[in-house]
């Protein structure tokens, strides 16, 4: 399993590792930077002036994209280094190149989705009024799409270029595809969680008291309606007063009228009330970041069927499922339910014997 290869297979695998590695270190970081710049510009010019909860997307994207640019450059360099040993038949080198390719594919995926959400998506129909539609000639395909494609090609090439039977190749493809897709989904749930964990309306006003409970990420949601903040407009933030009702446009629509439901809500409160959104967003945000990166870093080690790596994969997958479902029950947003189901589904797949054997050594009696 995994180990037996032909000379032709090793040659192809080495060439794939070398070419993909050169691409990841020489071109992919620039493509990521280009995509990041255009996404942030779209957020700042088209979204933030009307919908303030998008302002956290700027620092979050900046930090995570910067980390991912560095990771993909190092991953590409590593693939170049091990390509010669891949040709020689080193299973460890093949695992390293495989893991680096998987990380690159996930990075391409999680860089493509913000482009669709922030640049291409049309928010002009609400729920926050005033947001202009994206330009009519806006491209839906940023350069990072190429990163995902190249990553997937090298990922599956390095996974399948061996003498395993067709049945084994199919089963390996399913479980390793599931790991990559779920890692990307967990990362996107993390982006969503951190975005709202760090959203402080006070920072969008002219007067900010650094030592006010309204201005601290751990206390502000005890003074705010966390769900109302997802659709509050900048105009409403500018005039927000404690204990005064505000007409909030909900994301869901009235089936009878087809229009967004409007509720009168006290968004800002003088008296603090414990809000479970703080802990759920912390776990579903920063916790899911850790889970997503751990899934990526474990790829080469489960490829080598290391028991500790398999247990780590189980741990972060189950953690992600629990944290993400917690956000669904606290916040009620559908994307949290999807993310939780995907993590739970992967956890179950990891436990199934006919997939488990590709991830860890069989236990001896």
C-alpha positions as CSV (number, residue, x, y, z in Angstrom):
1,X,0.0,0.0,0.0
2,X,1.5,3.4,-1.1
3,X,5.0,1.9,-1.2
4,X,5.3,0.0,-4.5
5,X,6.0,2.2,-7.5
6,X,7.3,1.8,-11.0
7,X,10.1,3.8,-12.5
8,X,7.7,5.7,-14.8
9,X,5.4,6.5,-11.8
10,X,8.4,7.8,-9.8
11,X,9.5,9.9,-12.8
12,X,6.1,11.4,-13.3
13,X,5.7,12.1,-9.5
14,X,9.1,13.8,-9.4
15,X,8.4,16.0,-12.3
16,X,5.0,16.9,-10.9
17,X,6.6,17.8,-7.5
18,X,9.3,19.9,-9.2
19,X,7.0,21.8,-11.6
20,X,4.3,22.4,-9.0
21,X,6.9,23.4,-6.4
22,X,8.4,26.0,-8.8
23,X,4.9,27.3,-9.5
24,X,4.0,27.5,-5.8
25,X,7.2,29.5,-4.8
26,X,7.6,31.6,-7.9
27,X,4.1,32.5,-9.0
28,X,1.4,31.6,-6.5
29,X,2.4,34.2,-3.8
30,X,2.0,37.0,-6.4
31,X,-1.4,35.6,-7.5
32,X,-2.5,35.5,-3.8
33,X,-1.3,39.1,-3.3
34,X,-3.1,40.3,-6.4
35,X,-6.4,38.6,-5.3
36,X,-6.0,40.0,-1.7
37,X,-5.5,43.6,-2.9
38,X,-8.5,43.5,-5.1
39,X,-10.7,41.9,-2.5
40,X,-9.7,44.4,0.2
41,X,-10.2,47.3,-2.2
42,X,-13.7,46.0,-3.0
43,X,-14.5,45.7,0.7
44,X,-13.3,49.2,1.6
45,X,-14.9,51.0,-1.3
46,X,-18.1,49.1,-1.9
47,X,-19.1,47.4,1.4
48,X,-17.8,49.0,4.6
49,X,-19.3,52.5,4.0
50,X,-22.7,50.9,4.2
51,X,-22.4,47.7,6.1
52,X,-19.9,48.1,9.0
53,X,-19.6,44.4,9.9
54,X,-17.4,44.0,6.8
55,X,-14.6,46.1,8.3
56,X,-13.2,43.1,10.2
57,X,-12.7,41.4,6.8
58,X,-9.8,43.7,6.1
59,X,-7.4,42.8,8.9
60,X,-8.6,39.1,8.9
61,X,-7.9,38.7,5.2
62,X,-4.6,40.6,5.5
63,X,-3.3,38.3,8.3
64,X,-4.5,35.0,7.0
65,X,-3.6,35.7,3.4
66,X,-0.1,36.8,4.5
67,X,0.4,33.6,6.4
68,X,-0.9,31.5,3.5
69,X,1.5,33.3,1.1
70,X,4.4,32.4,3.3
71,X,3.2,28.8,3.7
72,X,2.7,28.2,0.0
73,X,6.1,29.6,-0.8
74,X,7.8,27.4,1.7
75,X,5.7,24.4,0.6
76,X,6.8,25.0,-3.0
77,X,10.5,25.3,-2.0
78,X,10.2,22.0,0.0
79,X,8.7,20.2,-3.0
80,X,11.7,21.3,-5.1
81,X,14.1,20.0,-2.5
82,X,12.4,16.5,-2.2
83,X,11.6,16.0,-5.9
84,X,14.9,14.2,-6.5
85,X,14.2,11.8,-3.6
86,X,10.7,11.3,-4.9
87,X,12.3,10.0,-8.1
88,X,14.5,7.7,-6.0
89,X,11.4,6.1,-4.5
90,X,11.5,7.7,-1.0
91,X,8.1,7.3,0.6
92,X,8.8,10.1,3.1
93,X,9.7,12.5,0.3
94,X,6.6,11.6,-1.6
95,X,4.5,12.2,1.6
96,X,6.1,15.6,2.1
97,X,5.4,16.6,-1.5
98,X,1.9,15.2,-1.2
99,X,1.2,17.2,2.0
100,X,2.7,20.4,0.5
101,X,0.4,20.0,-2.5
102,X,-2.6,19.4,-0.3
103,X,-1.9,22.6,1.7
104,X,-1.5,24.6,-1.5
105,X,-4.9,23.3,-2.9
106,X,-6.6,24.2,0.4
107,X,-5.0,27.7,0.3
108,X,-6.2,28.1,-3.2
109,X,-9.7,27.1,-2.2
110,X,-9.9,29.4,0.9
111,X,-8.5,32.3,-1.2
112,X,-11.1,31.8,-4.0
113,X,-14.2,31.8,-1.7
114,X,-13.6,35.3,-0.3
115,X,-13.3,36.6,-3.8
116,X,-16.8,35.3,-4.5
117,X,-18.2,36.6,-1.2
118,X,-16.6,40.0,-1.2
119,X,-15.9,40.9,-4.8
120,X,-18.5,39.1,-7.0
121,X,-21.5,38.7,-4.7
122,X,-24.3,41.3,-5.2
123,X,-25.6,42.7,-1.9
124,X,-27.6,45.5,-3.5
125,X,-30.9,43.8,-2.7
126,X,-30.4,43.9,1.1
127,X,-30.7,43.3,3.9
128,X,-28.4,46.4,4.4
129,X,-29.6,49.2,2.1
130,X,-27.3,51.3,-0.1
131,X,-24.6,48.7,-1.1
132,X,-23.9,49.1,-4.8
133,X,-23.8,46.0,-7.1
134,X,-20.4,44.9,-8.3
135,X,-19.3,46.2,-11.7
136,X,-20.9,44.5,-14.6
137,X,-17.6,43.4,-16.1
138,X,-16.3,42.0,-12.8
139,X,-14.4,38.7,-13.3
140,X,-15.6,35.7,-11.3
141,X,-12.3,33.9,-11.8
142,X,-9.3,35.3,-9.8
143,X,-5.8,33.9,-10.3
144,X,-6.0,31.9,-7.1
145,X,-8.2,29.5,-8.9
146,X,-5.1,28.3,-10.7
147,X,-3.4,27.6,-7.4
148,X,-6.3,25.3,-6.4
149,X,-6.2,23.5,-9.7
150,X,-2.4,23.0,-9.7
151,X,-2.6,21.9,-6.1
152,X,-5.3,19.3,-6.8
153,X,-3.4,17.9,-9.8
154,X,-0.2,17.4,-7.8
155,X,-2.1,16.2,-4.7
156,X,-3.8,13.4,-6.5
157,X,-0.9,12.6,-8.7
158,X,1.4,12.0,-5.7
159,X,-1.4,10.1,-4.0
160,X,-2.2,7.7,-6.8
161,X,1.1,7.2,-8.6
162,X,1.8,3.7,-7.1
163,X,1.0,0.1,-7.8
164,X,-2.1,-0.1,-5.6
165,X,-5.2,-1.7,-7.0
166,X,-8.0,0.4,-8.6
167,X,-10.2,-0.2,-5.6
168,X,-7.5,1.1,-3.3
169,X,-7.0,4.2,-5.4
170,X,-10.7,5.0,-5.4
171,X,-11.0,4.7,-1.6
172,X,-7.8,6.7,-1.1
173,X,-9.1,9.4,-3.4
174,X,-12.4,9.6,-1.4
175,X,-10.9,10.0,2.0
176,X,-8.1,12.3,1.1
177,X,-10.4,14.5,-1.0
178,X,-12.7,14.7,2.1
179,X,-9.9,15.8,4.3
180,X,-8.9,18.6,1.9
181,X,-12.4,19.8,1.3
182,X,-13.3,19.8,5.0
183,X,-10.1,21.6,6.0
184,X,-11.1,24.3,3.6
185,X,-14.6,24.5,5.0
186,X,-13.3,24.6,8.5
187,X,-11.0,27.5,7.6
188,X,-13.9,29.4,6.1
189,X,-16.0,28.9,9.2
190,X,-13.1,30.2,11.2
191,X,-12.9,33.3,9.0
192,X,-16.7,33.8,9.6
193,X,-16.3,33.3,13.4
194,X,-13.4,35.6,13.8
195,X,-15.1,38.3,11.7
196,X,-18.0,38.5,14.2
197,X,-15.9,37.9,17.3
198,X,-13.8,41.0,16.5
199,X,-16.7,43.2,15.2
200,X,-16.9,46.1,17.6
201,X,-19.4,48.8,16.5
202,X,-17.7,51.4,18.7
203,X,-14.6,51.3,16.4
204,X,-16.8,52.6,13.6
205,X,-17.8,55.8,15.4
206,X,-15.9,59.0,16.0
207,X,-15.5,58.5,19.8
208,X,-14.0,55.3,21.0
209,X,-13.3,54.7,24.7
210,X,-10.6,52.0,24.8
211,X,-11.5,51.0,28.4
212,X,-15.2,50.7,27.8
213,X,-16.9,47.3,27.9
214,X,-18.4,48.2,24.5
215,X,-14.8,48.3,23.1
216,X,-13.6,44.9,24.3
217,X,-14.1,41.7,22.3
218,X,-14.8,39.7,25.4
219,X,-17.4,42.0,26.9
220,X,-19.0,43.9,24.0
221,X,-21.5,41.2,23.0
222,X,-22.9,41.2,26.5
223,X,-24.0,44.8,25.7
224,X,-25.1,44.1,22.1
225,X,-27.6,41.9,20.2
226,X,-25.1,39.8,18.4
227,X,-27.5,38.7,15.6
228,X,-28.8,42.2,15.0
229,X,-25.2,43.3,14.4
230,X,-25.0,41.1,11.3
231,X,-27.3,43.4,9.4
232,X,-27.0,46.8,11.1
233,X,-26.1,49.6,8.7
234,X,-23.4,52.2,9.1
235,X,-26.0,54.9,9.4
236,X,-27.6,53.1,12.3
237,X,-24.3,52.6,14.0
238,X,-23.6,56.3,13.7
239,X,-26.9,57.0,15.6
240,X,-26.8,54.0,17.9
241,X,-27.9,54.8,21.5
242,X,-28.1,52.4,24.5
243,X,-31.5,51.0,25.4
244,X,-33.1,52.6,22.3
245,X,-34.9,50.3,19.8
246,X,-33.6,50.2,16.2
247,X,-35.3,48.8,13.1
248,X,-33.2,45.9,12.1
249,X,-33.6,44.3,8.7
250,X,-33.2,40.5,9.1
251,X,-31.5,38.3,6.5
252,X,-34.6,36.1,6.1
253,X,-37.6,37.2,4.1
254,X,-41.4,37.1,4.8
255,X,-42.8,34.3,2.5
256,X,-46.0,36.3,2.0
257,X,-44.4,39.5,0.9
258,X,-41.0,38.3,-0.4
259,X,-39.4,41.2,1.6
260,X,-36.9,41.1,4.4
261,X,-38.4,41.0,7.8
262,X,-37.9,44.1,9.9
263,X,-37.9,44.0,13.7
264,X,-37.6,46.7,16.3
265,X,-34.6,45.6,18.5
266,X,-32.6,47.1,21.3
267,X,-29.2,46.6,19.8
268,X,-27.1,48.3,22.4
269,X,-27.7,47.8,26.1
270,X,-26.5,49.6,29.2
271,X,-26.7,46.5,31.5
272,X,-24.6,43.5,30.6
273,X,-26.2,40.2,30.0
274,X,-24.0,37.1,29.5
275,X,-23.9,36.3,25.8
276,X,-22.9,32.8,24.6
277,X,-21.9,34.2,21.2
278,X,-18.5,35.2,22.7
279,X,-17.3,31.7,23.5
280,X,-19.0,30.1,20.5
281,X,-17.3,32.6,18.1
282,X,-14.0,32.2,19.9
283,X,-14.1,28.4,19.5
284,X,-15.7,28.4,16.1
285,X,-13.3,31.2,15.0
286,X,-9.8,30.9,16.3
287,X,-10.4,27.3,17.4
288,X,-11.4,26.4,13.8
289,X,-8.3,28.1,12.5
290,X,-6.1,25.8,14.6
291,X,-8.2,22.8,13.4
292,X,-8.0,23.7,9.8
293,X,-4.2,24.2,9.8
294,X,-3.7,21.0,11.8
295,X,-5.7,19.1,9.2
296,X,-3.4,20.5,6.5
297,X,-0.2,19.8,8.5
298,X,-1.3,16.2,9.3
299,X,-1.7,15.3,5.6
300,X,1.8,13.9,5.0
301,X,1.8,12.1,8.3
302,X,-1.5,10.3,7.8
303,X,-0.2,9.5,4.3
304,X,2.7,7.7,6.2
305,X,0.0,6.1,8.4
306,X,1.4,7.5,11.7
307,X,-0.9,6.7,14.6
308,X,-0.3,10.0,16.4
309,X,-1.2,11.9,13.2
310,X,-4.4,9.9,12.8
311,X,-5.4,10.6,16.4
312,X,-4.6,14.3,15.9
313,X,-6.8,14.3,12.7
314,X,-9.6,12.7,14.7
315,X,-9.2,15.3,17.5
316,X,-9.3,18.4,15.4
317,X,-12.1,17.1,13.2
318,X,-14.3,16.3,16.2
319,X,-13.4,19.6,17.9
320,X,-14.4,21.4,14.7
321,X,-17.8,19.6,14.5
322,X,-18.6,20.4,18.1
323,X,-17.5,24.1,17.9
324,X,-19.3,24.6,14.6
325,X,-22.5,23.1,15.7
326,X,-22.4,25.2,18.8
327,X,-22.3,28.3,16.6
328,X,-25.3,26.9,14.7
329,X,-27.4,26.5,17.8
330,X,-26.3,29.9,19.2
331,X,-26.5,32.0,16.0
332,X,-28.9,29.9,13.8
333,X,-27.0,30.6,10.6
334,X,-27.2,27.8,7.9
335,X,-23.5,27.9,7.0
336,X,-22.6,26.8,10.5
337,X,-24.9,23.7,10.2
338,X,-23.2,22.8,6.8
339,X,-19.8,23.2,8.3
340,X,-20.7,21.1,11.4
341,X,-22.2,18.3,9.2
342,X,-19.1,18.3,7.0
343,X,-16.7,18.0,10.0
344,X,-18.9,15.3,11.6
345,X,-19.1,13.5,8.2
346,X,-15.3,13.5,7.9
347,X,-15.0,12.2,11.5
348,X,-17.2,9.3,10.7
349,X,-15.3,8.5,7.5
350,X,-12.0,8.5,9.4
351,X,-13.4,5.9,11.8
352,X,-14.6,3.5,9.0
353,X,-12.2,0.5,8.7
354,X,-12.1,0.6,4.9
355,X,-10.8,4.2,5.0
356,X,-8.9,4.0,8.3
357,X,-6.4,1.5,6.8
358,X,-5.1,4.3,4.5
359,X,-4.5,6.7,7.4
360,X,-2.9,4.6,10.2
361,X,-1.1,1.3,10.7
362,X,-3.4,-1.5,11.7
363,X,-3.4,-2.2,15.4
364,X,-1.8,-5.5,16.3
365,X,-3.7,-7.9,18.6
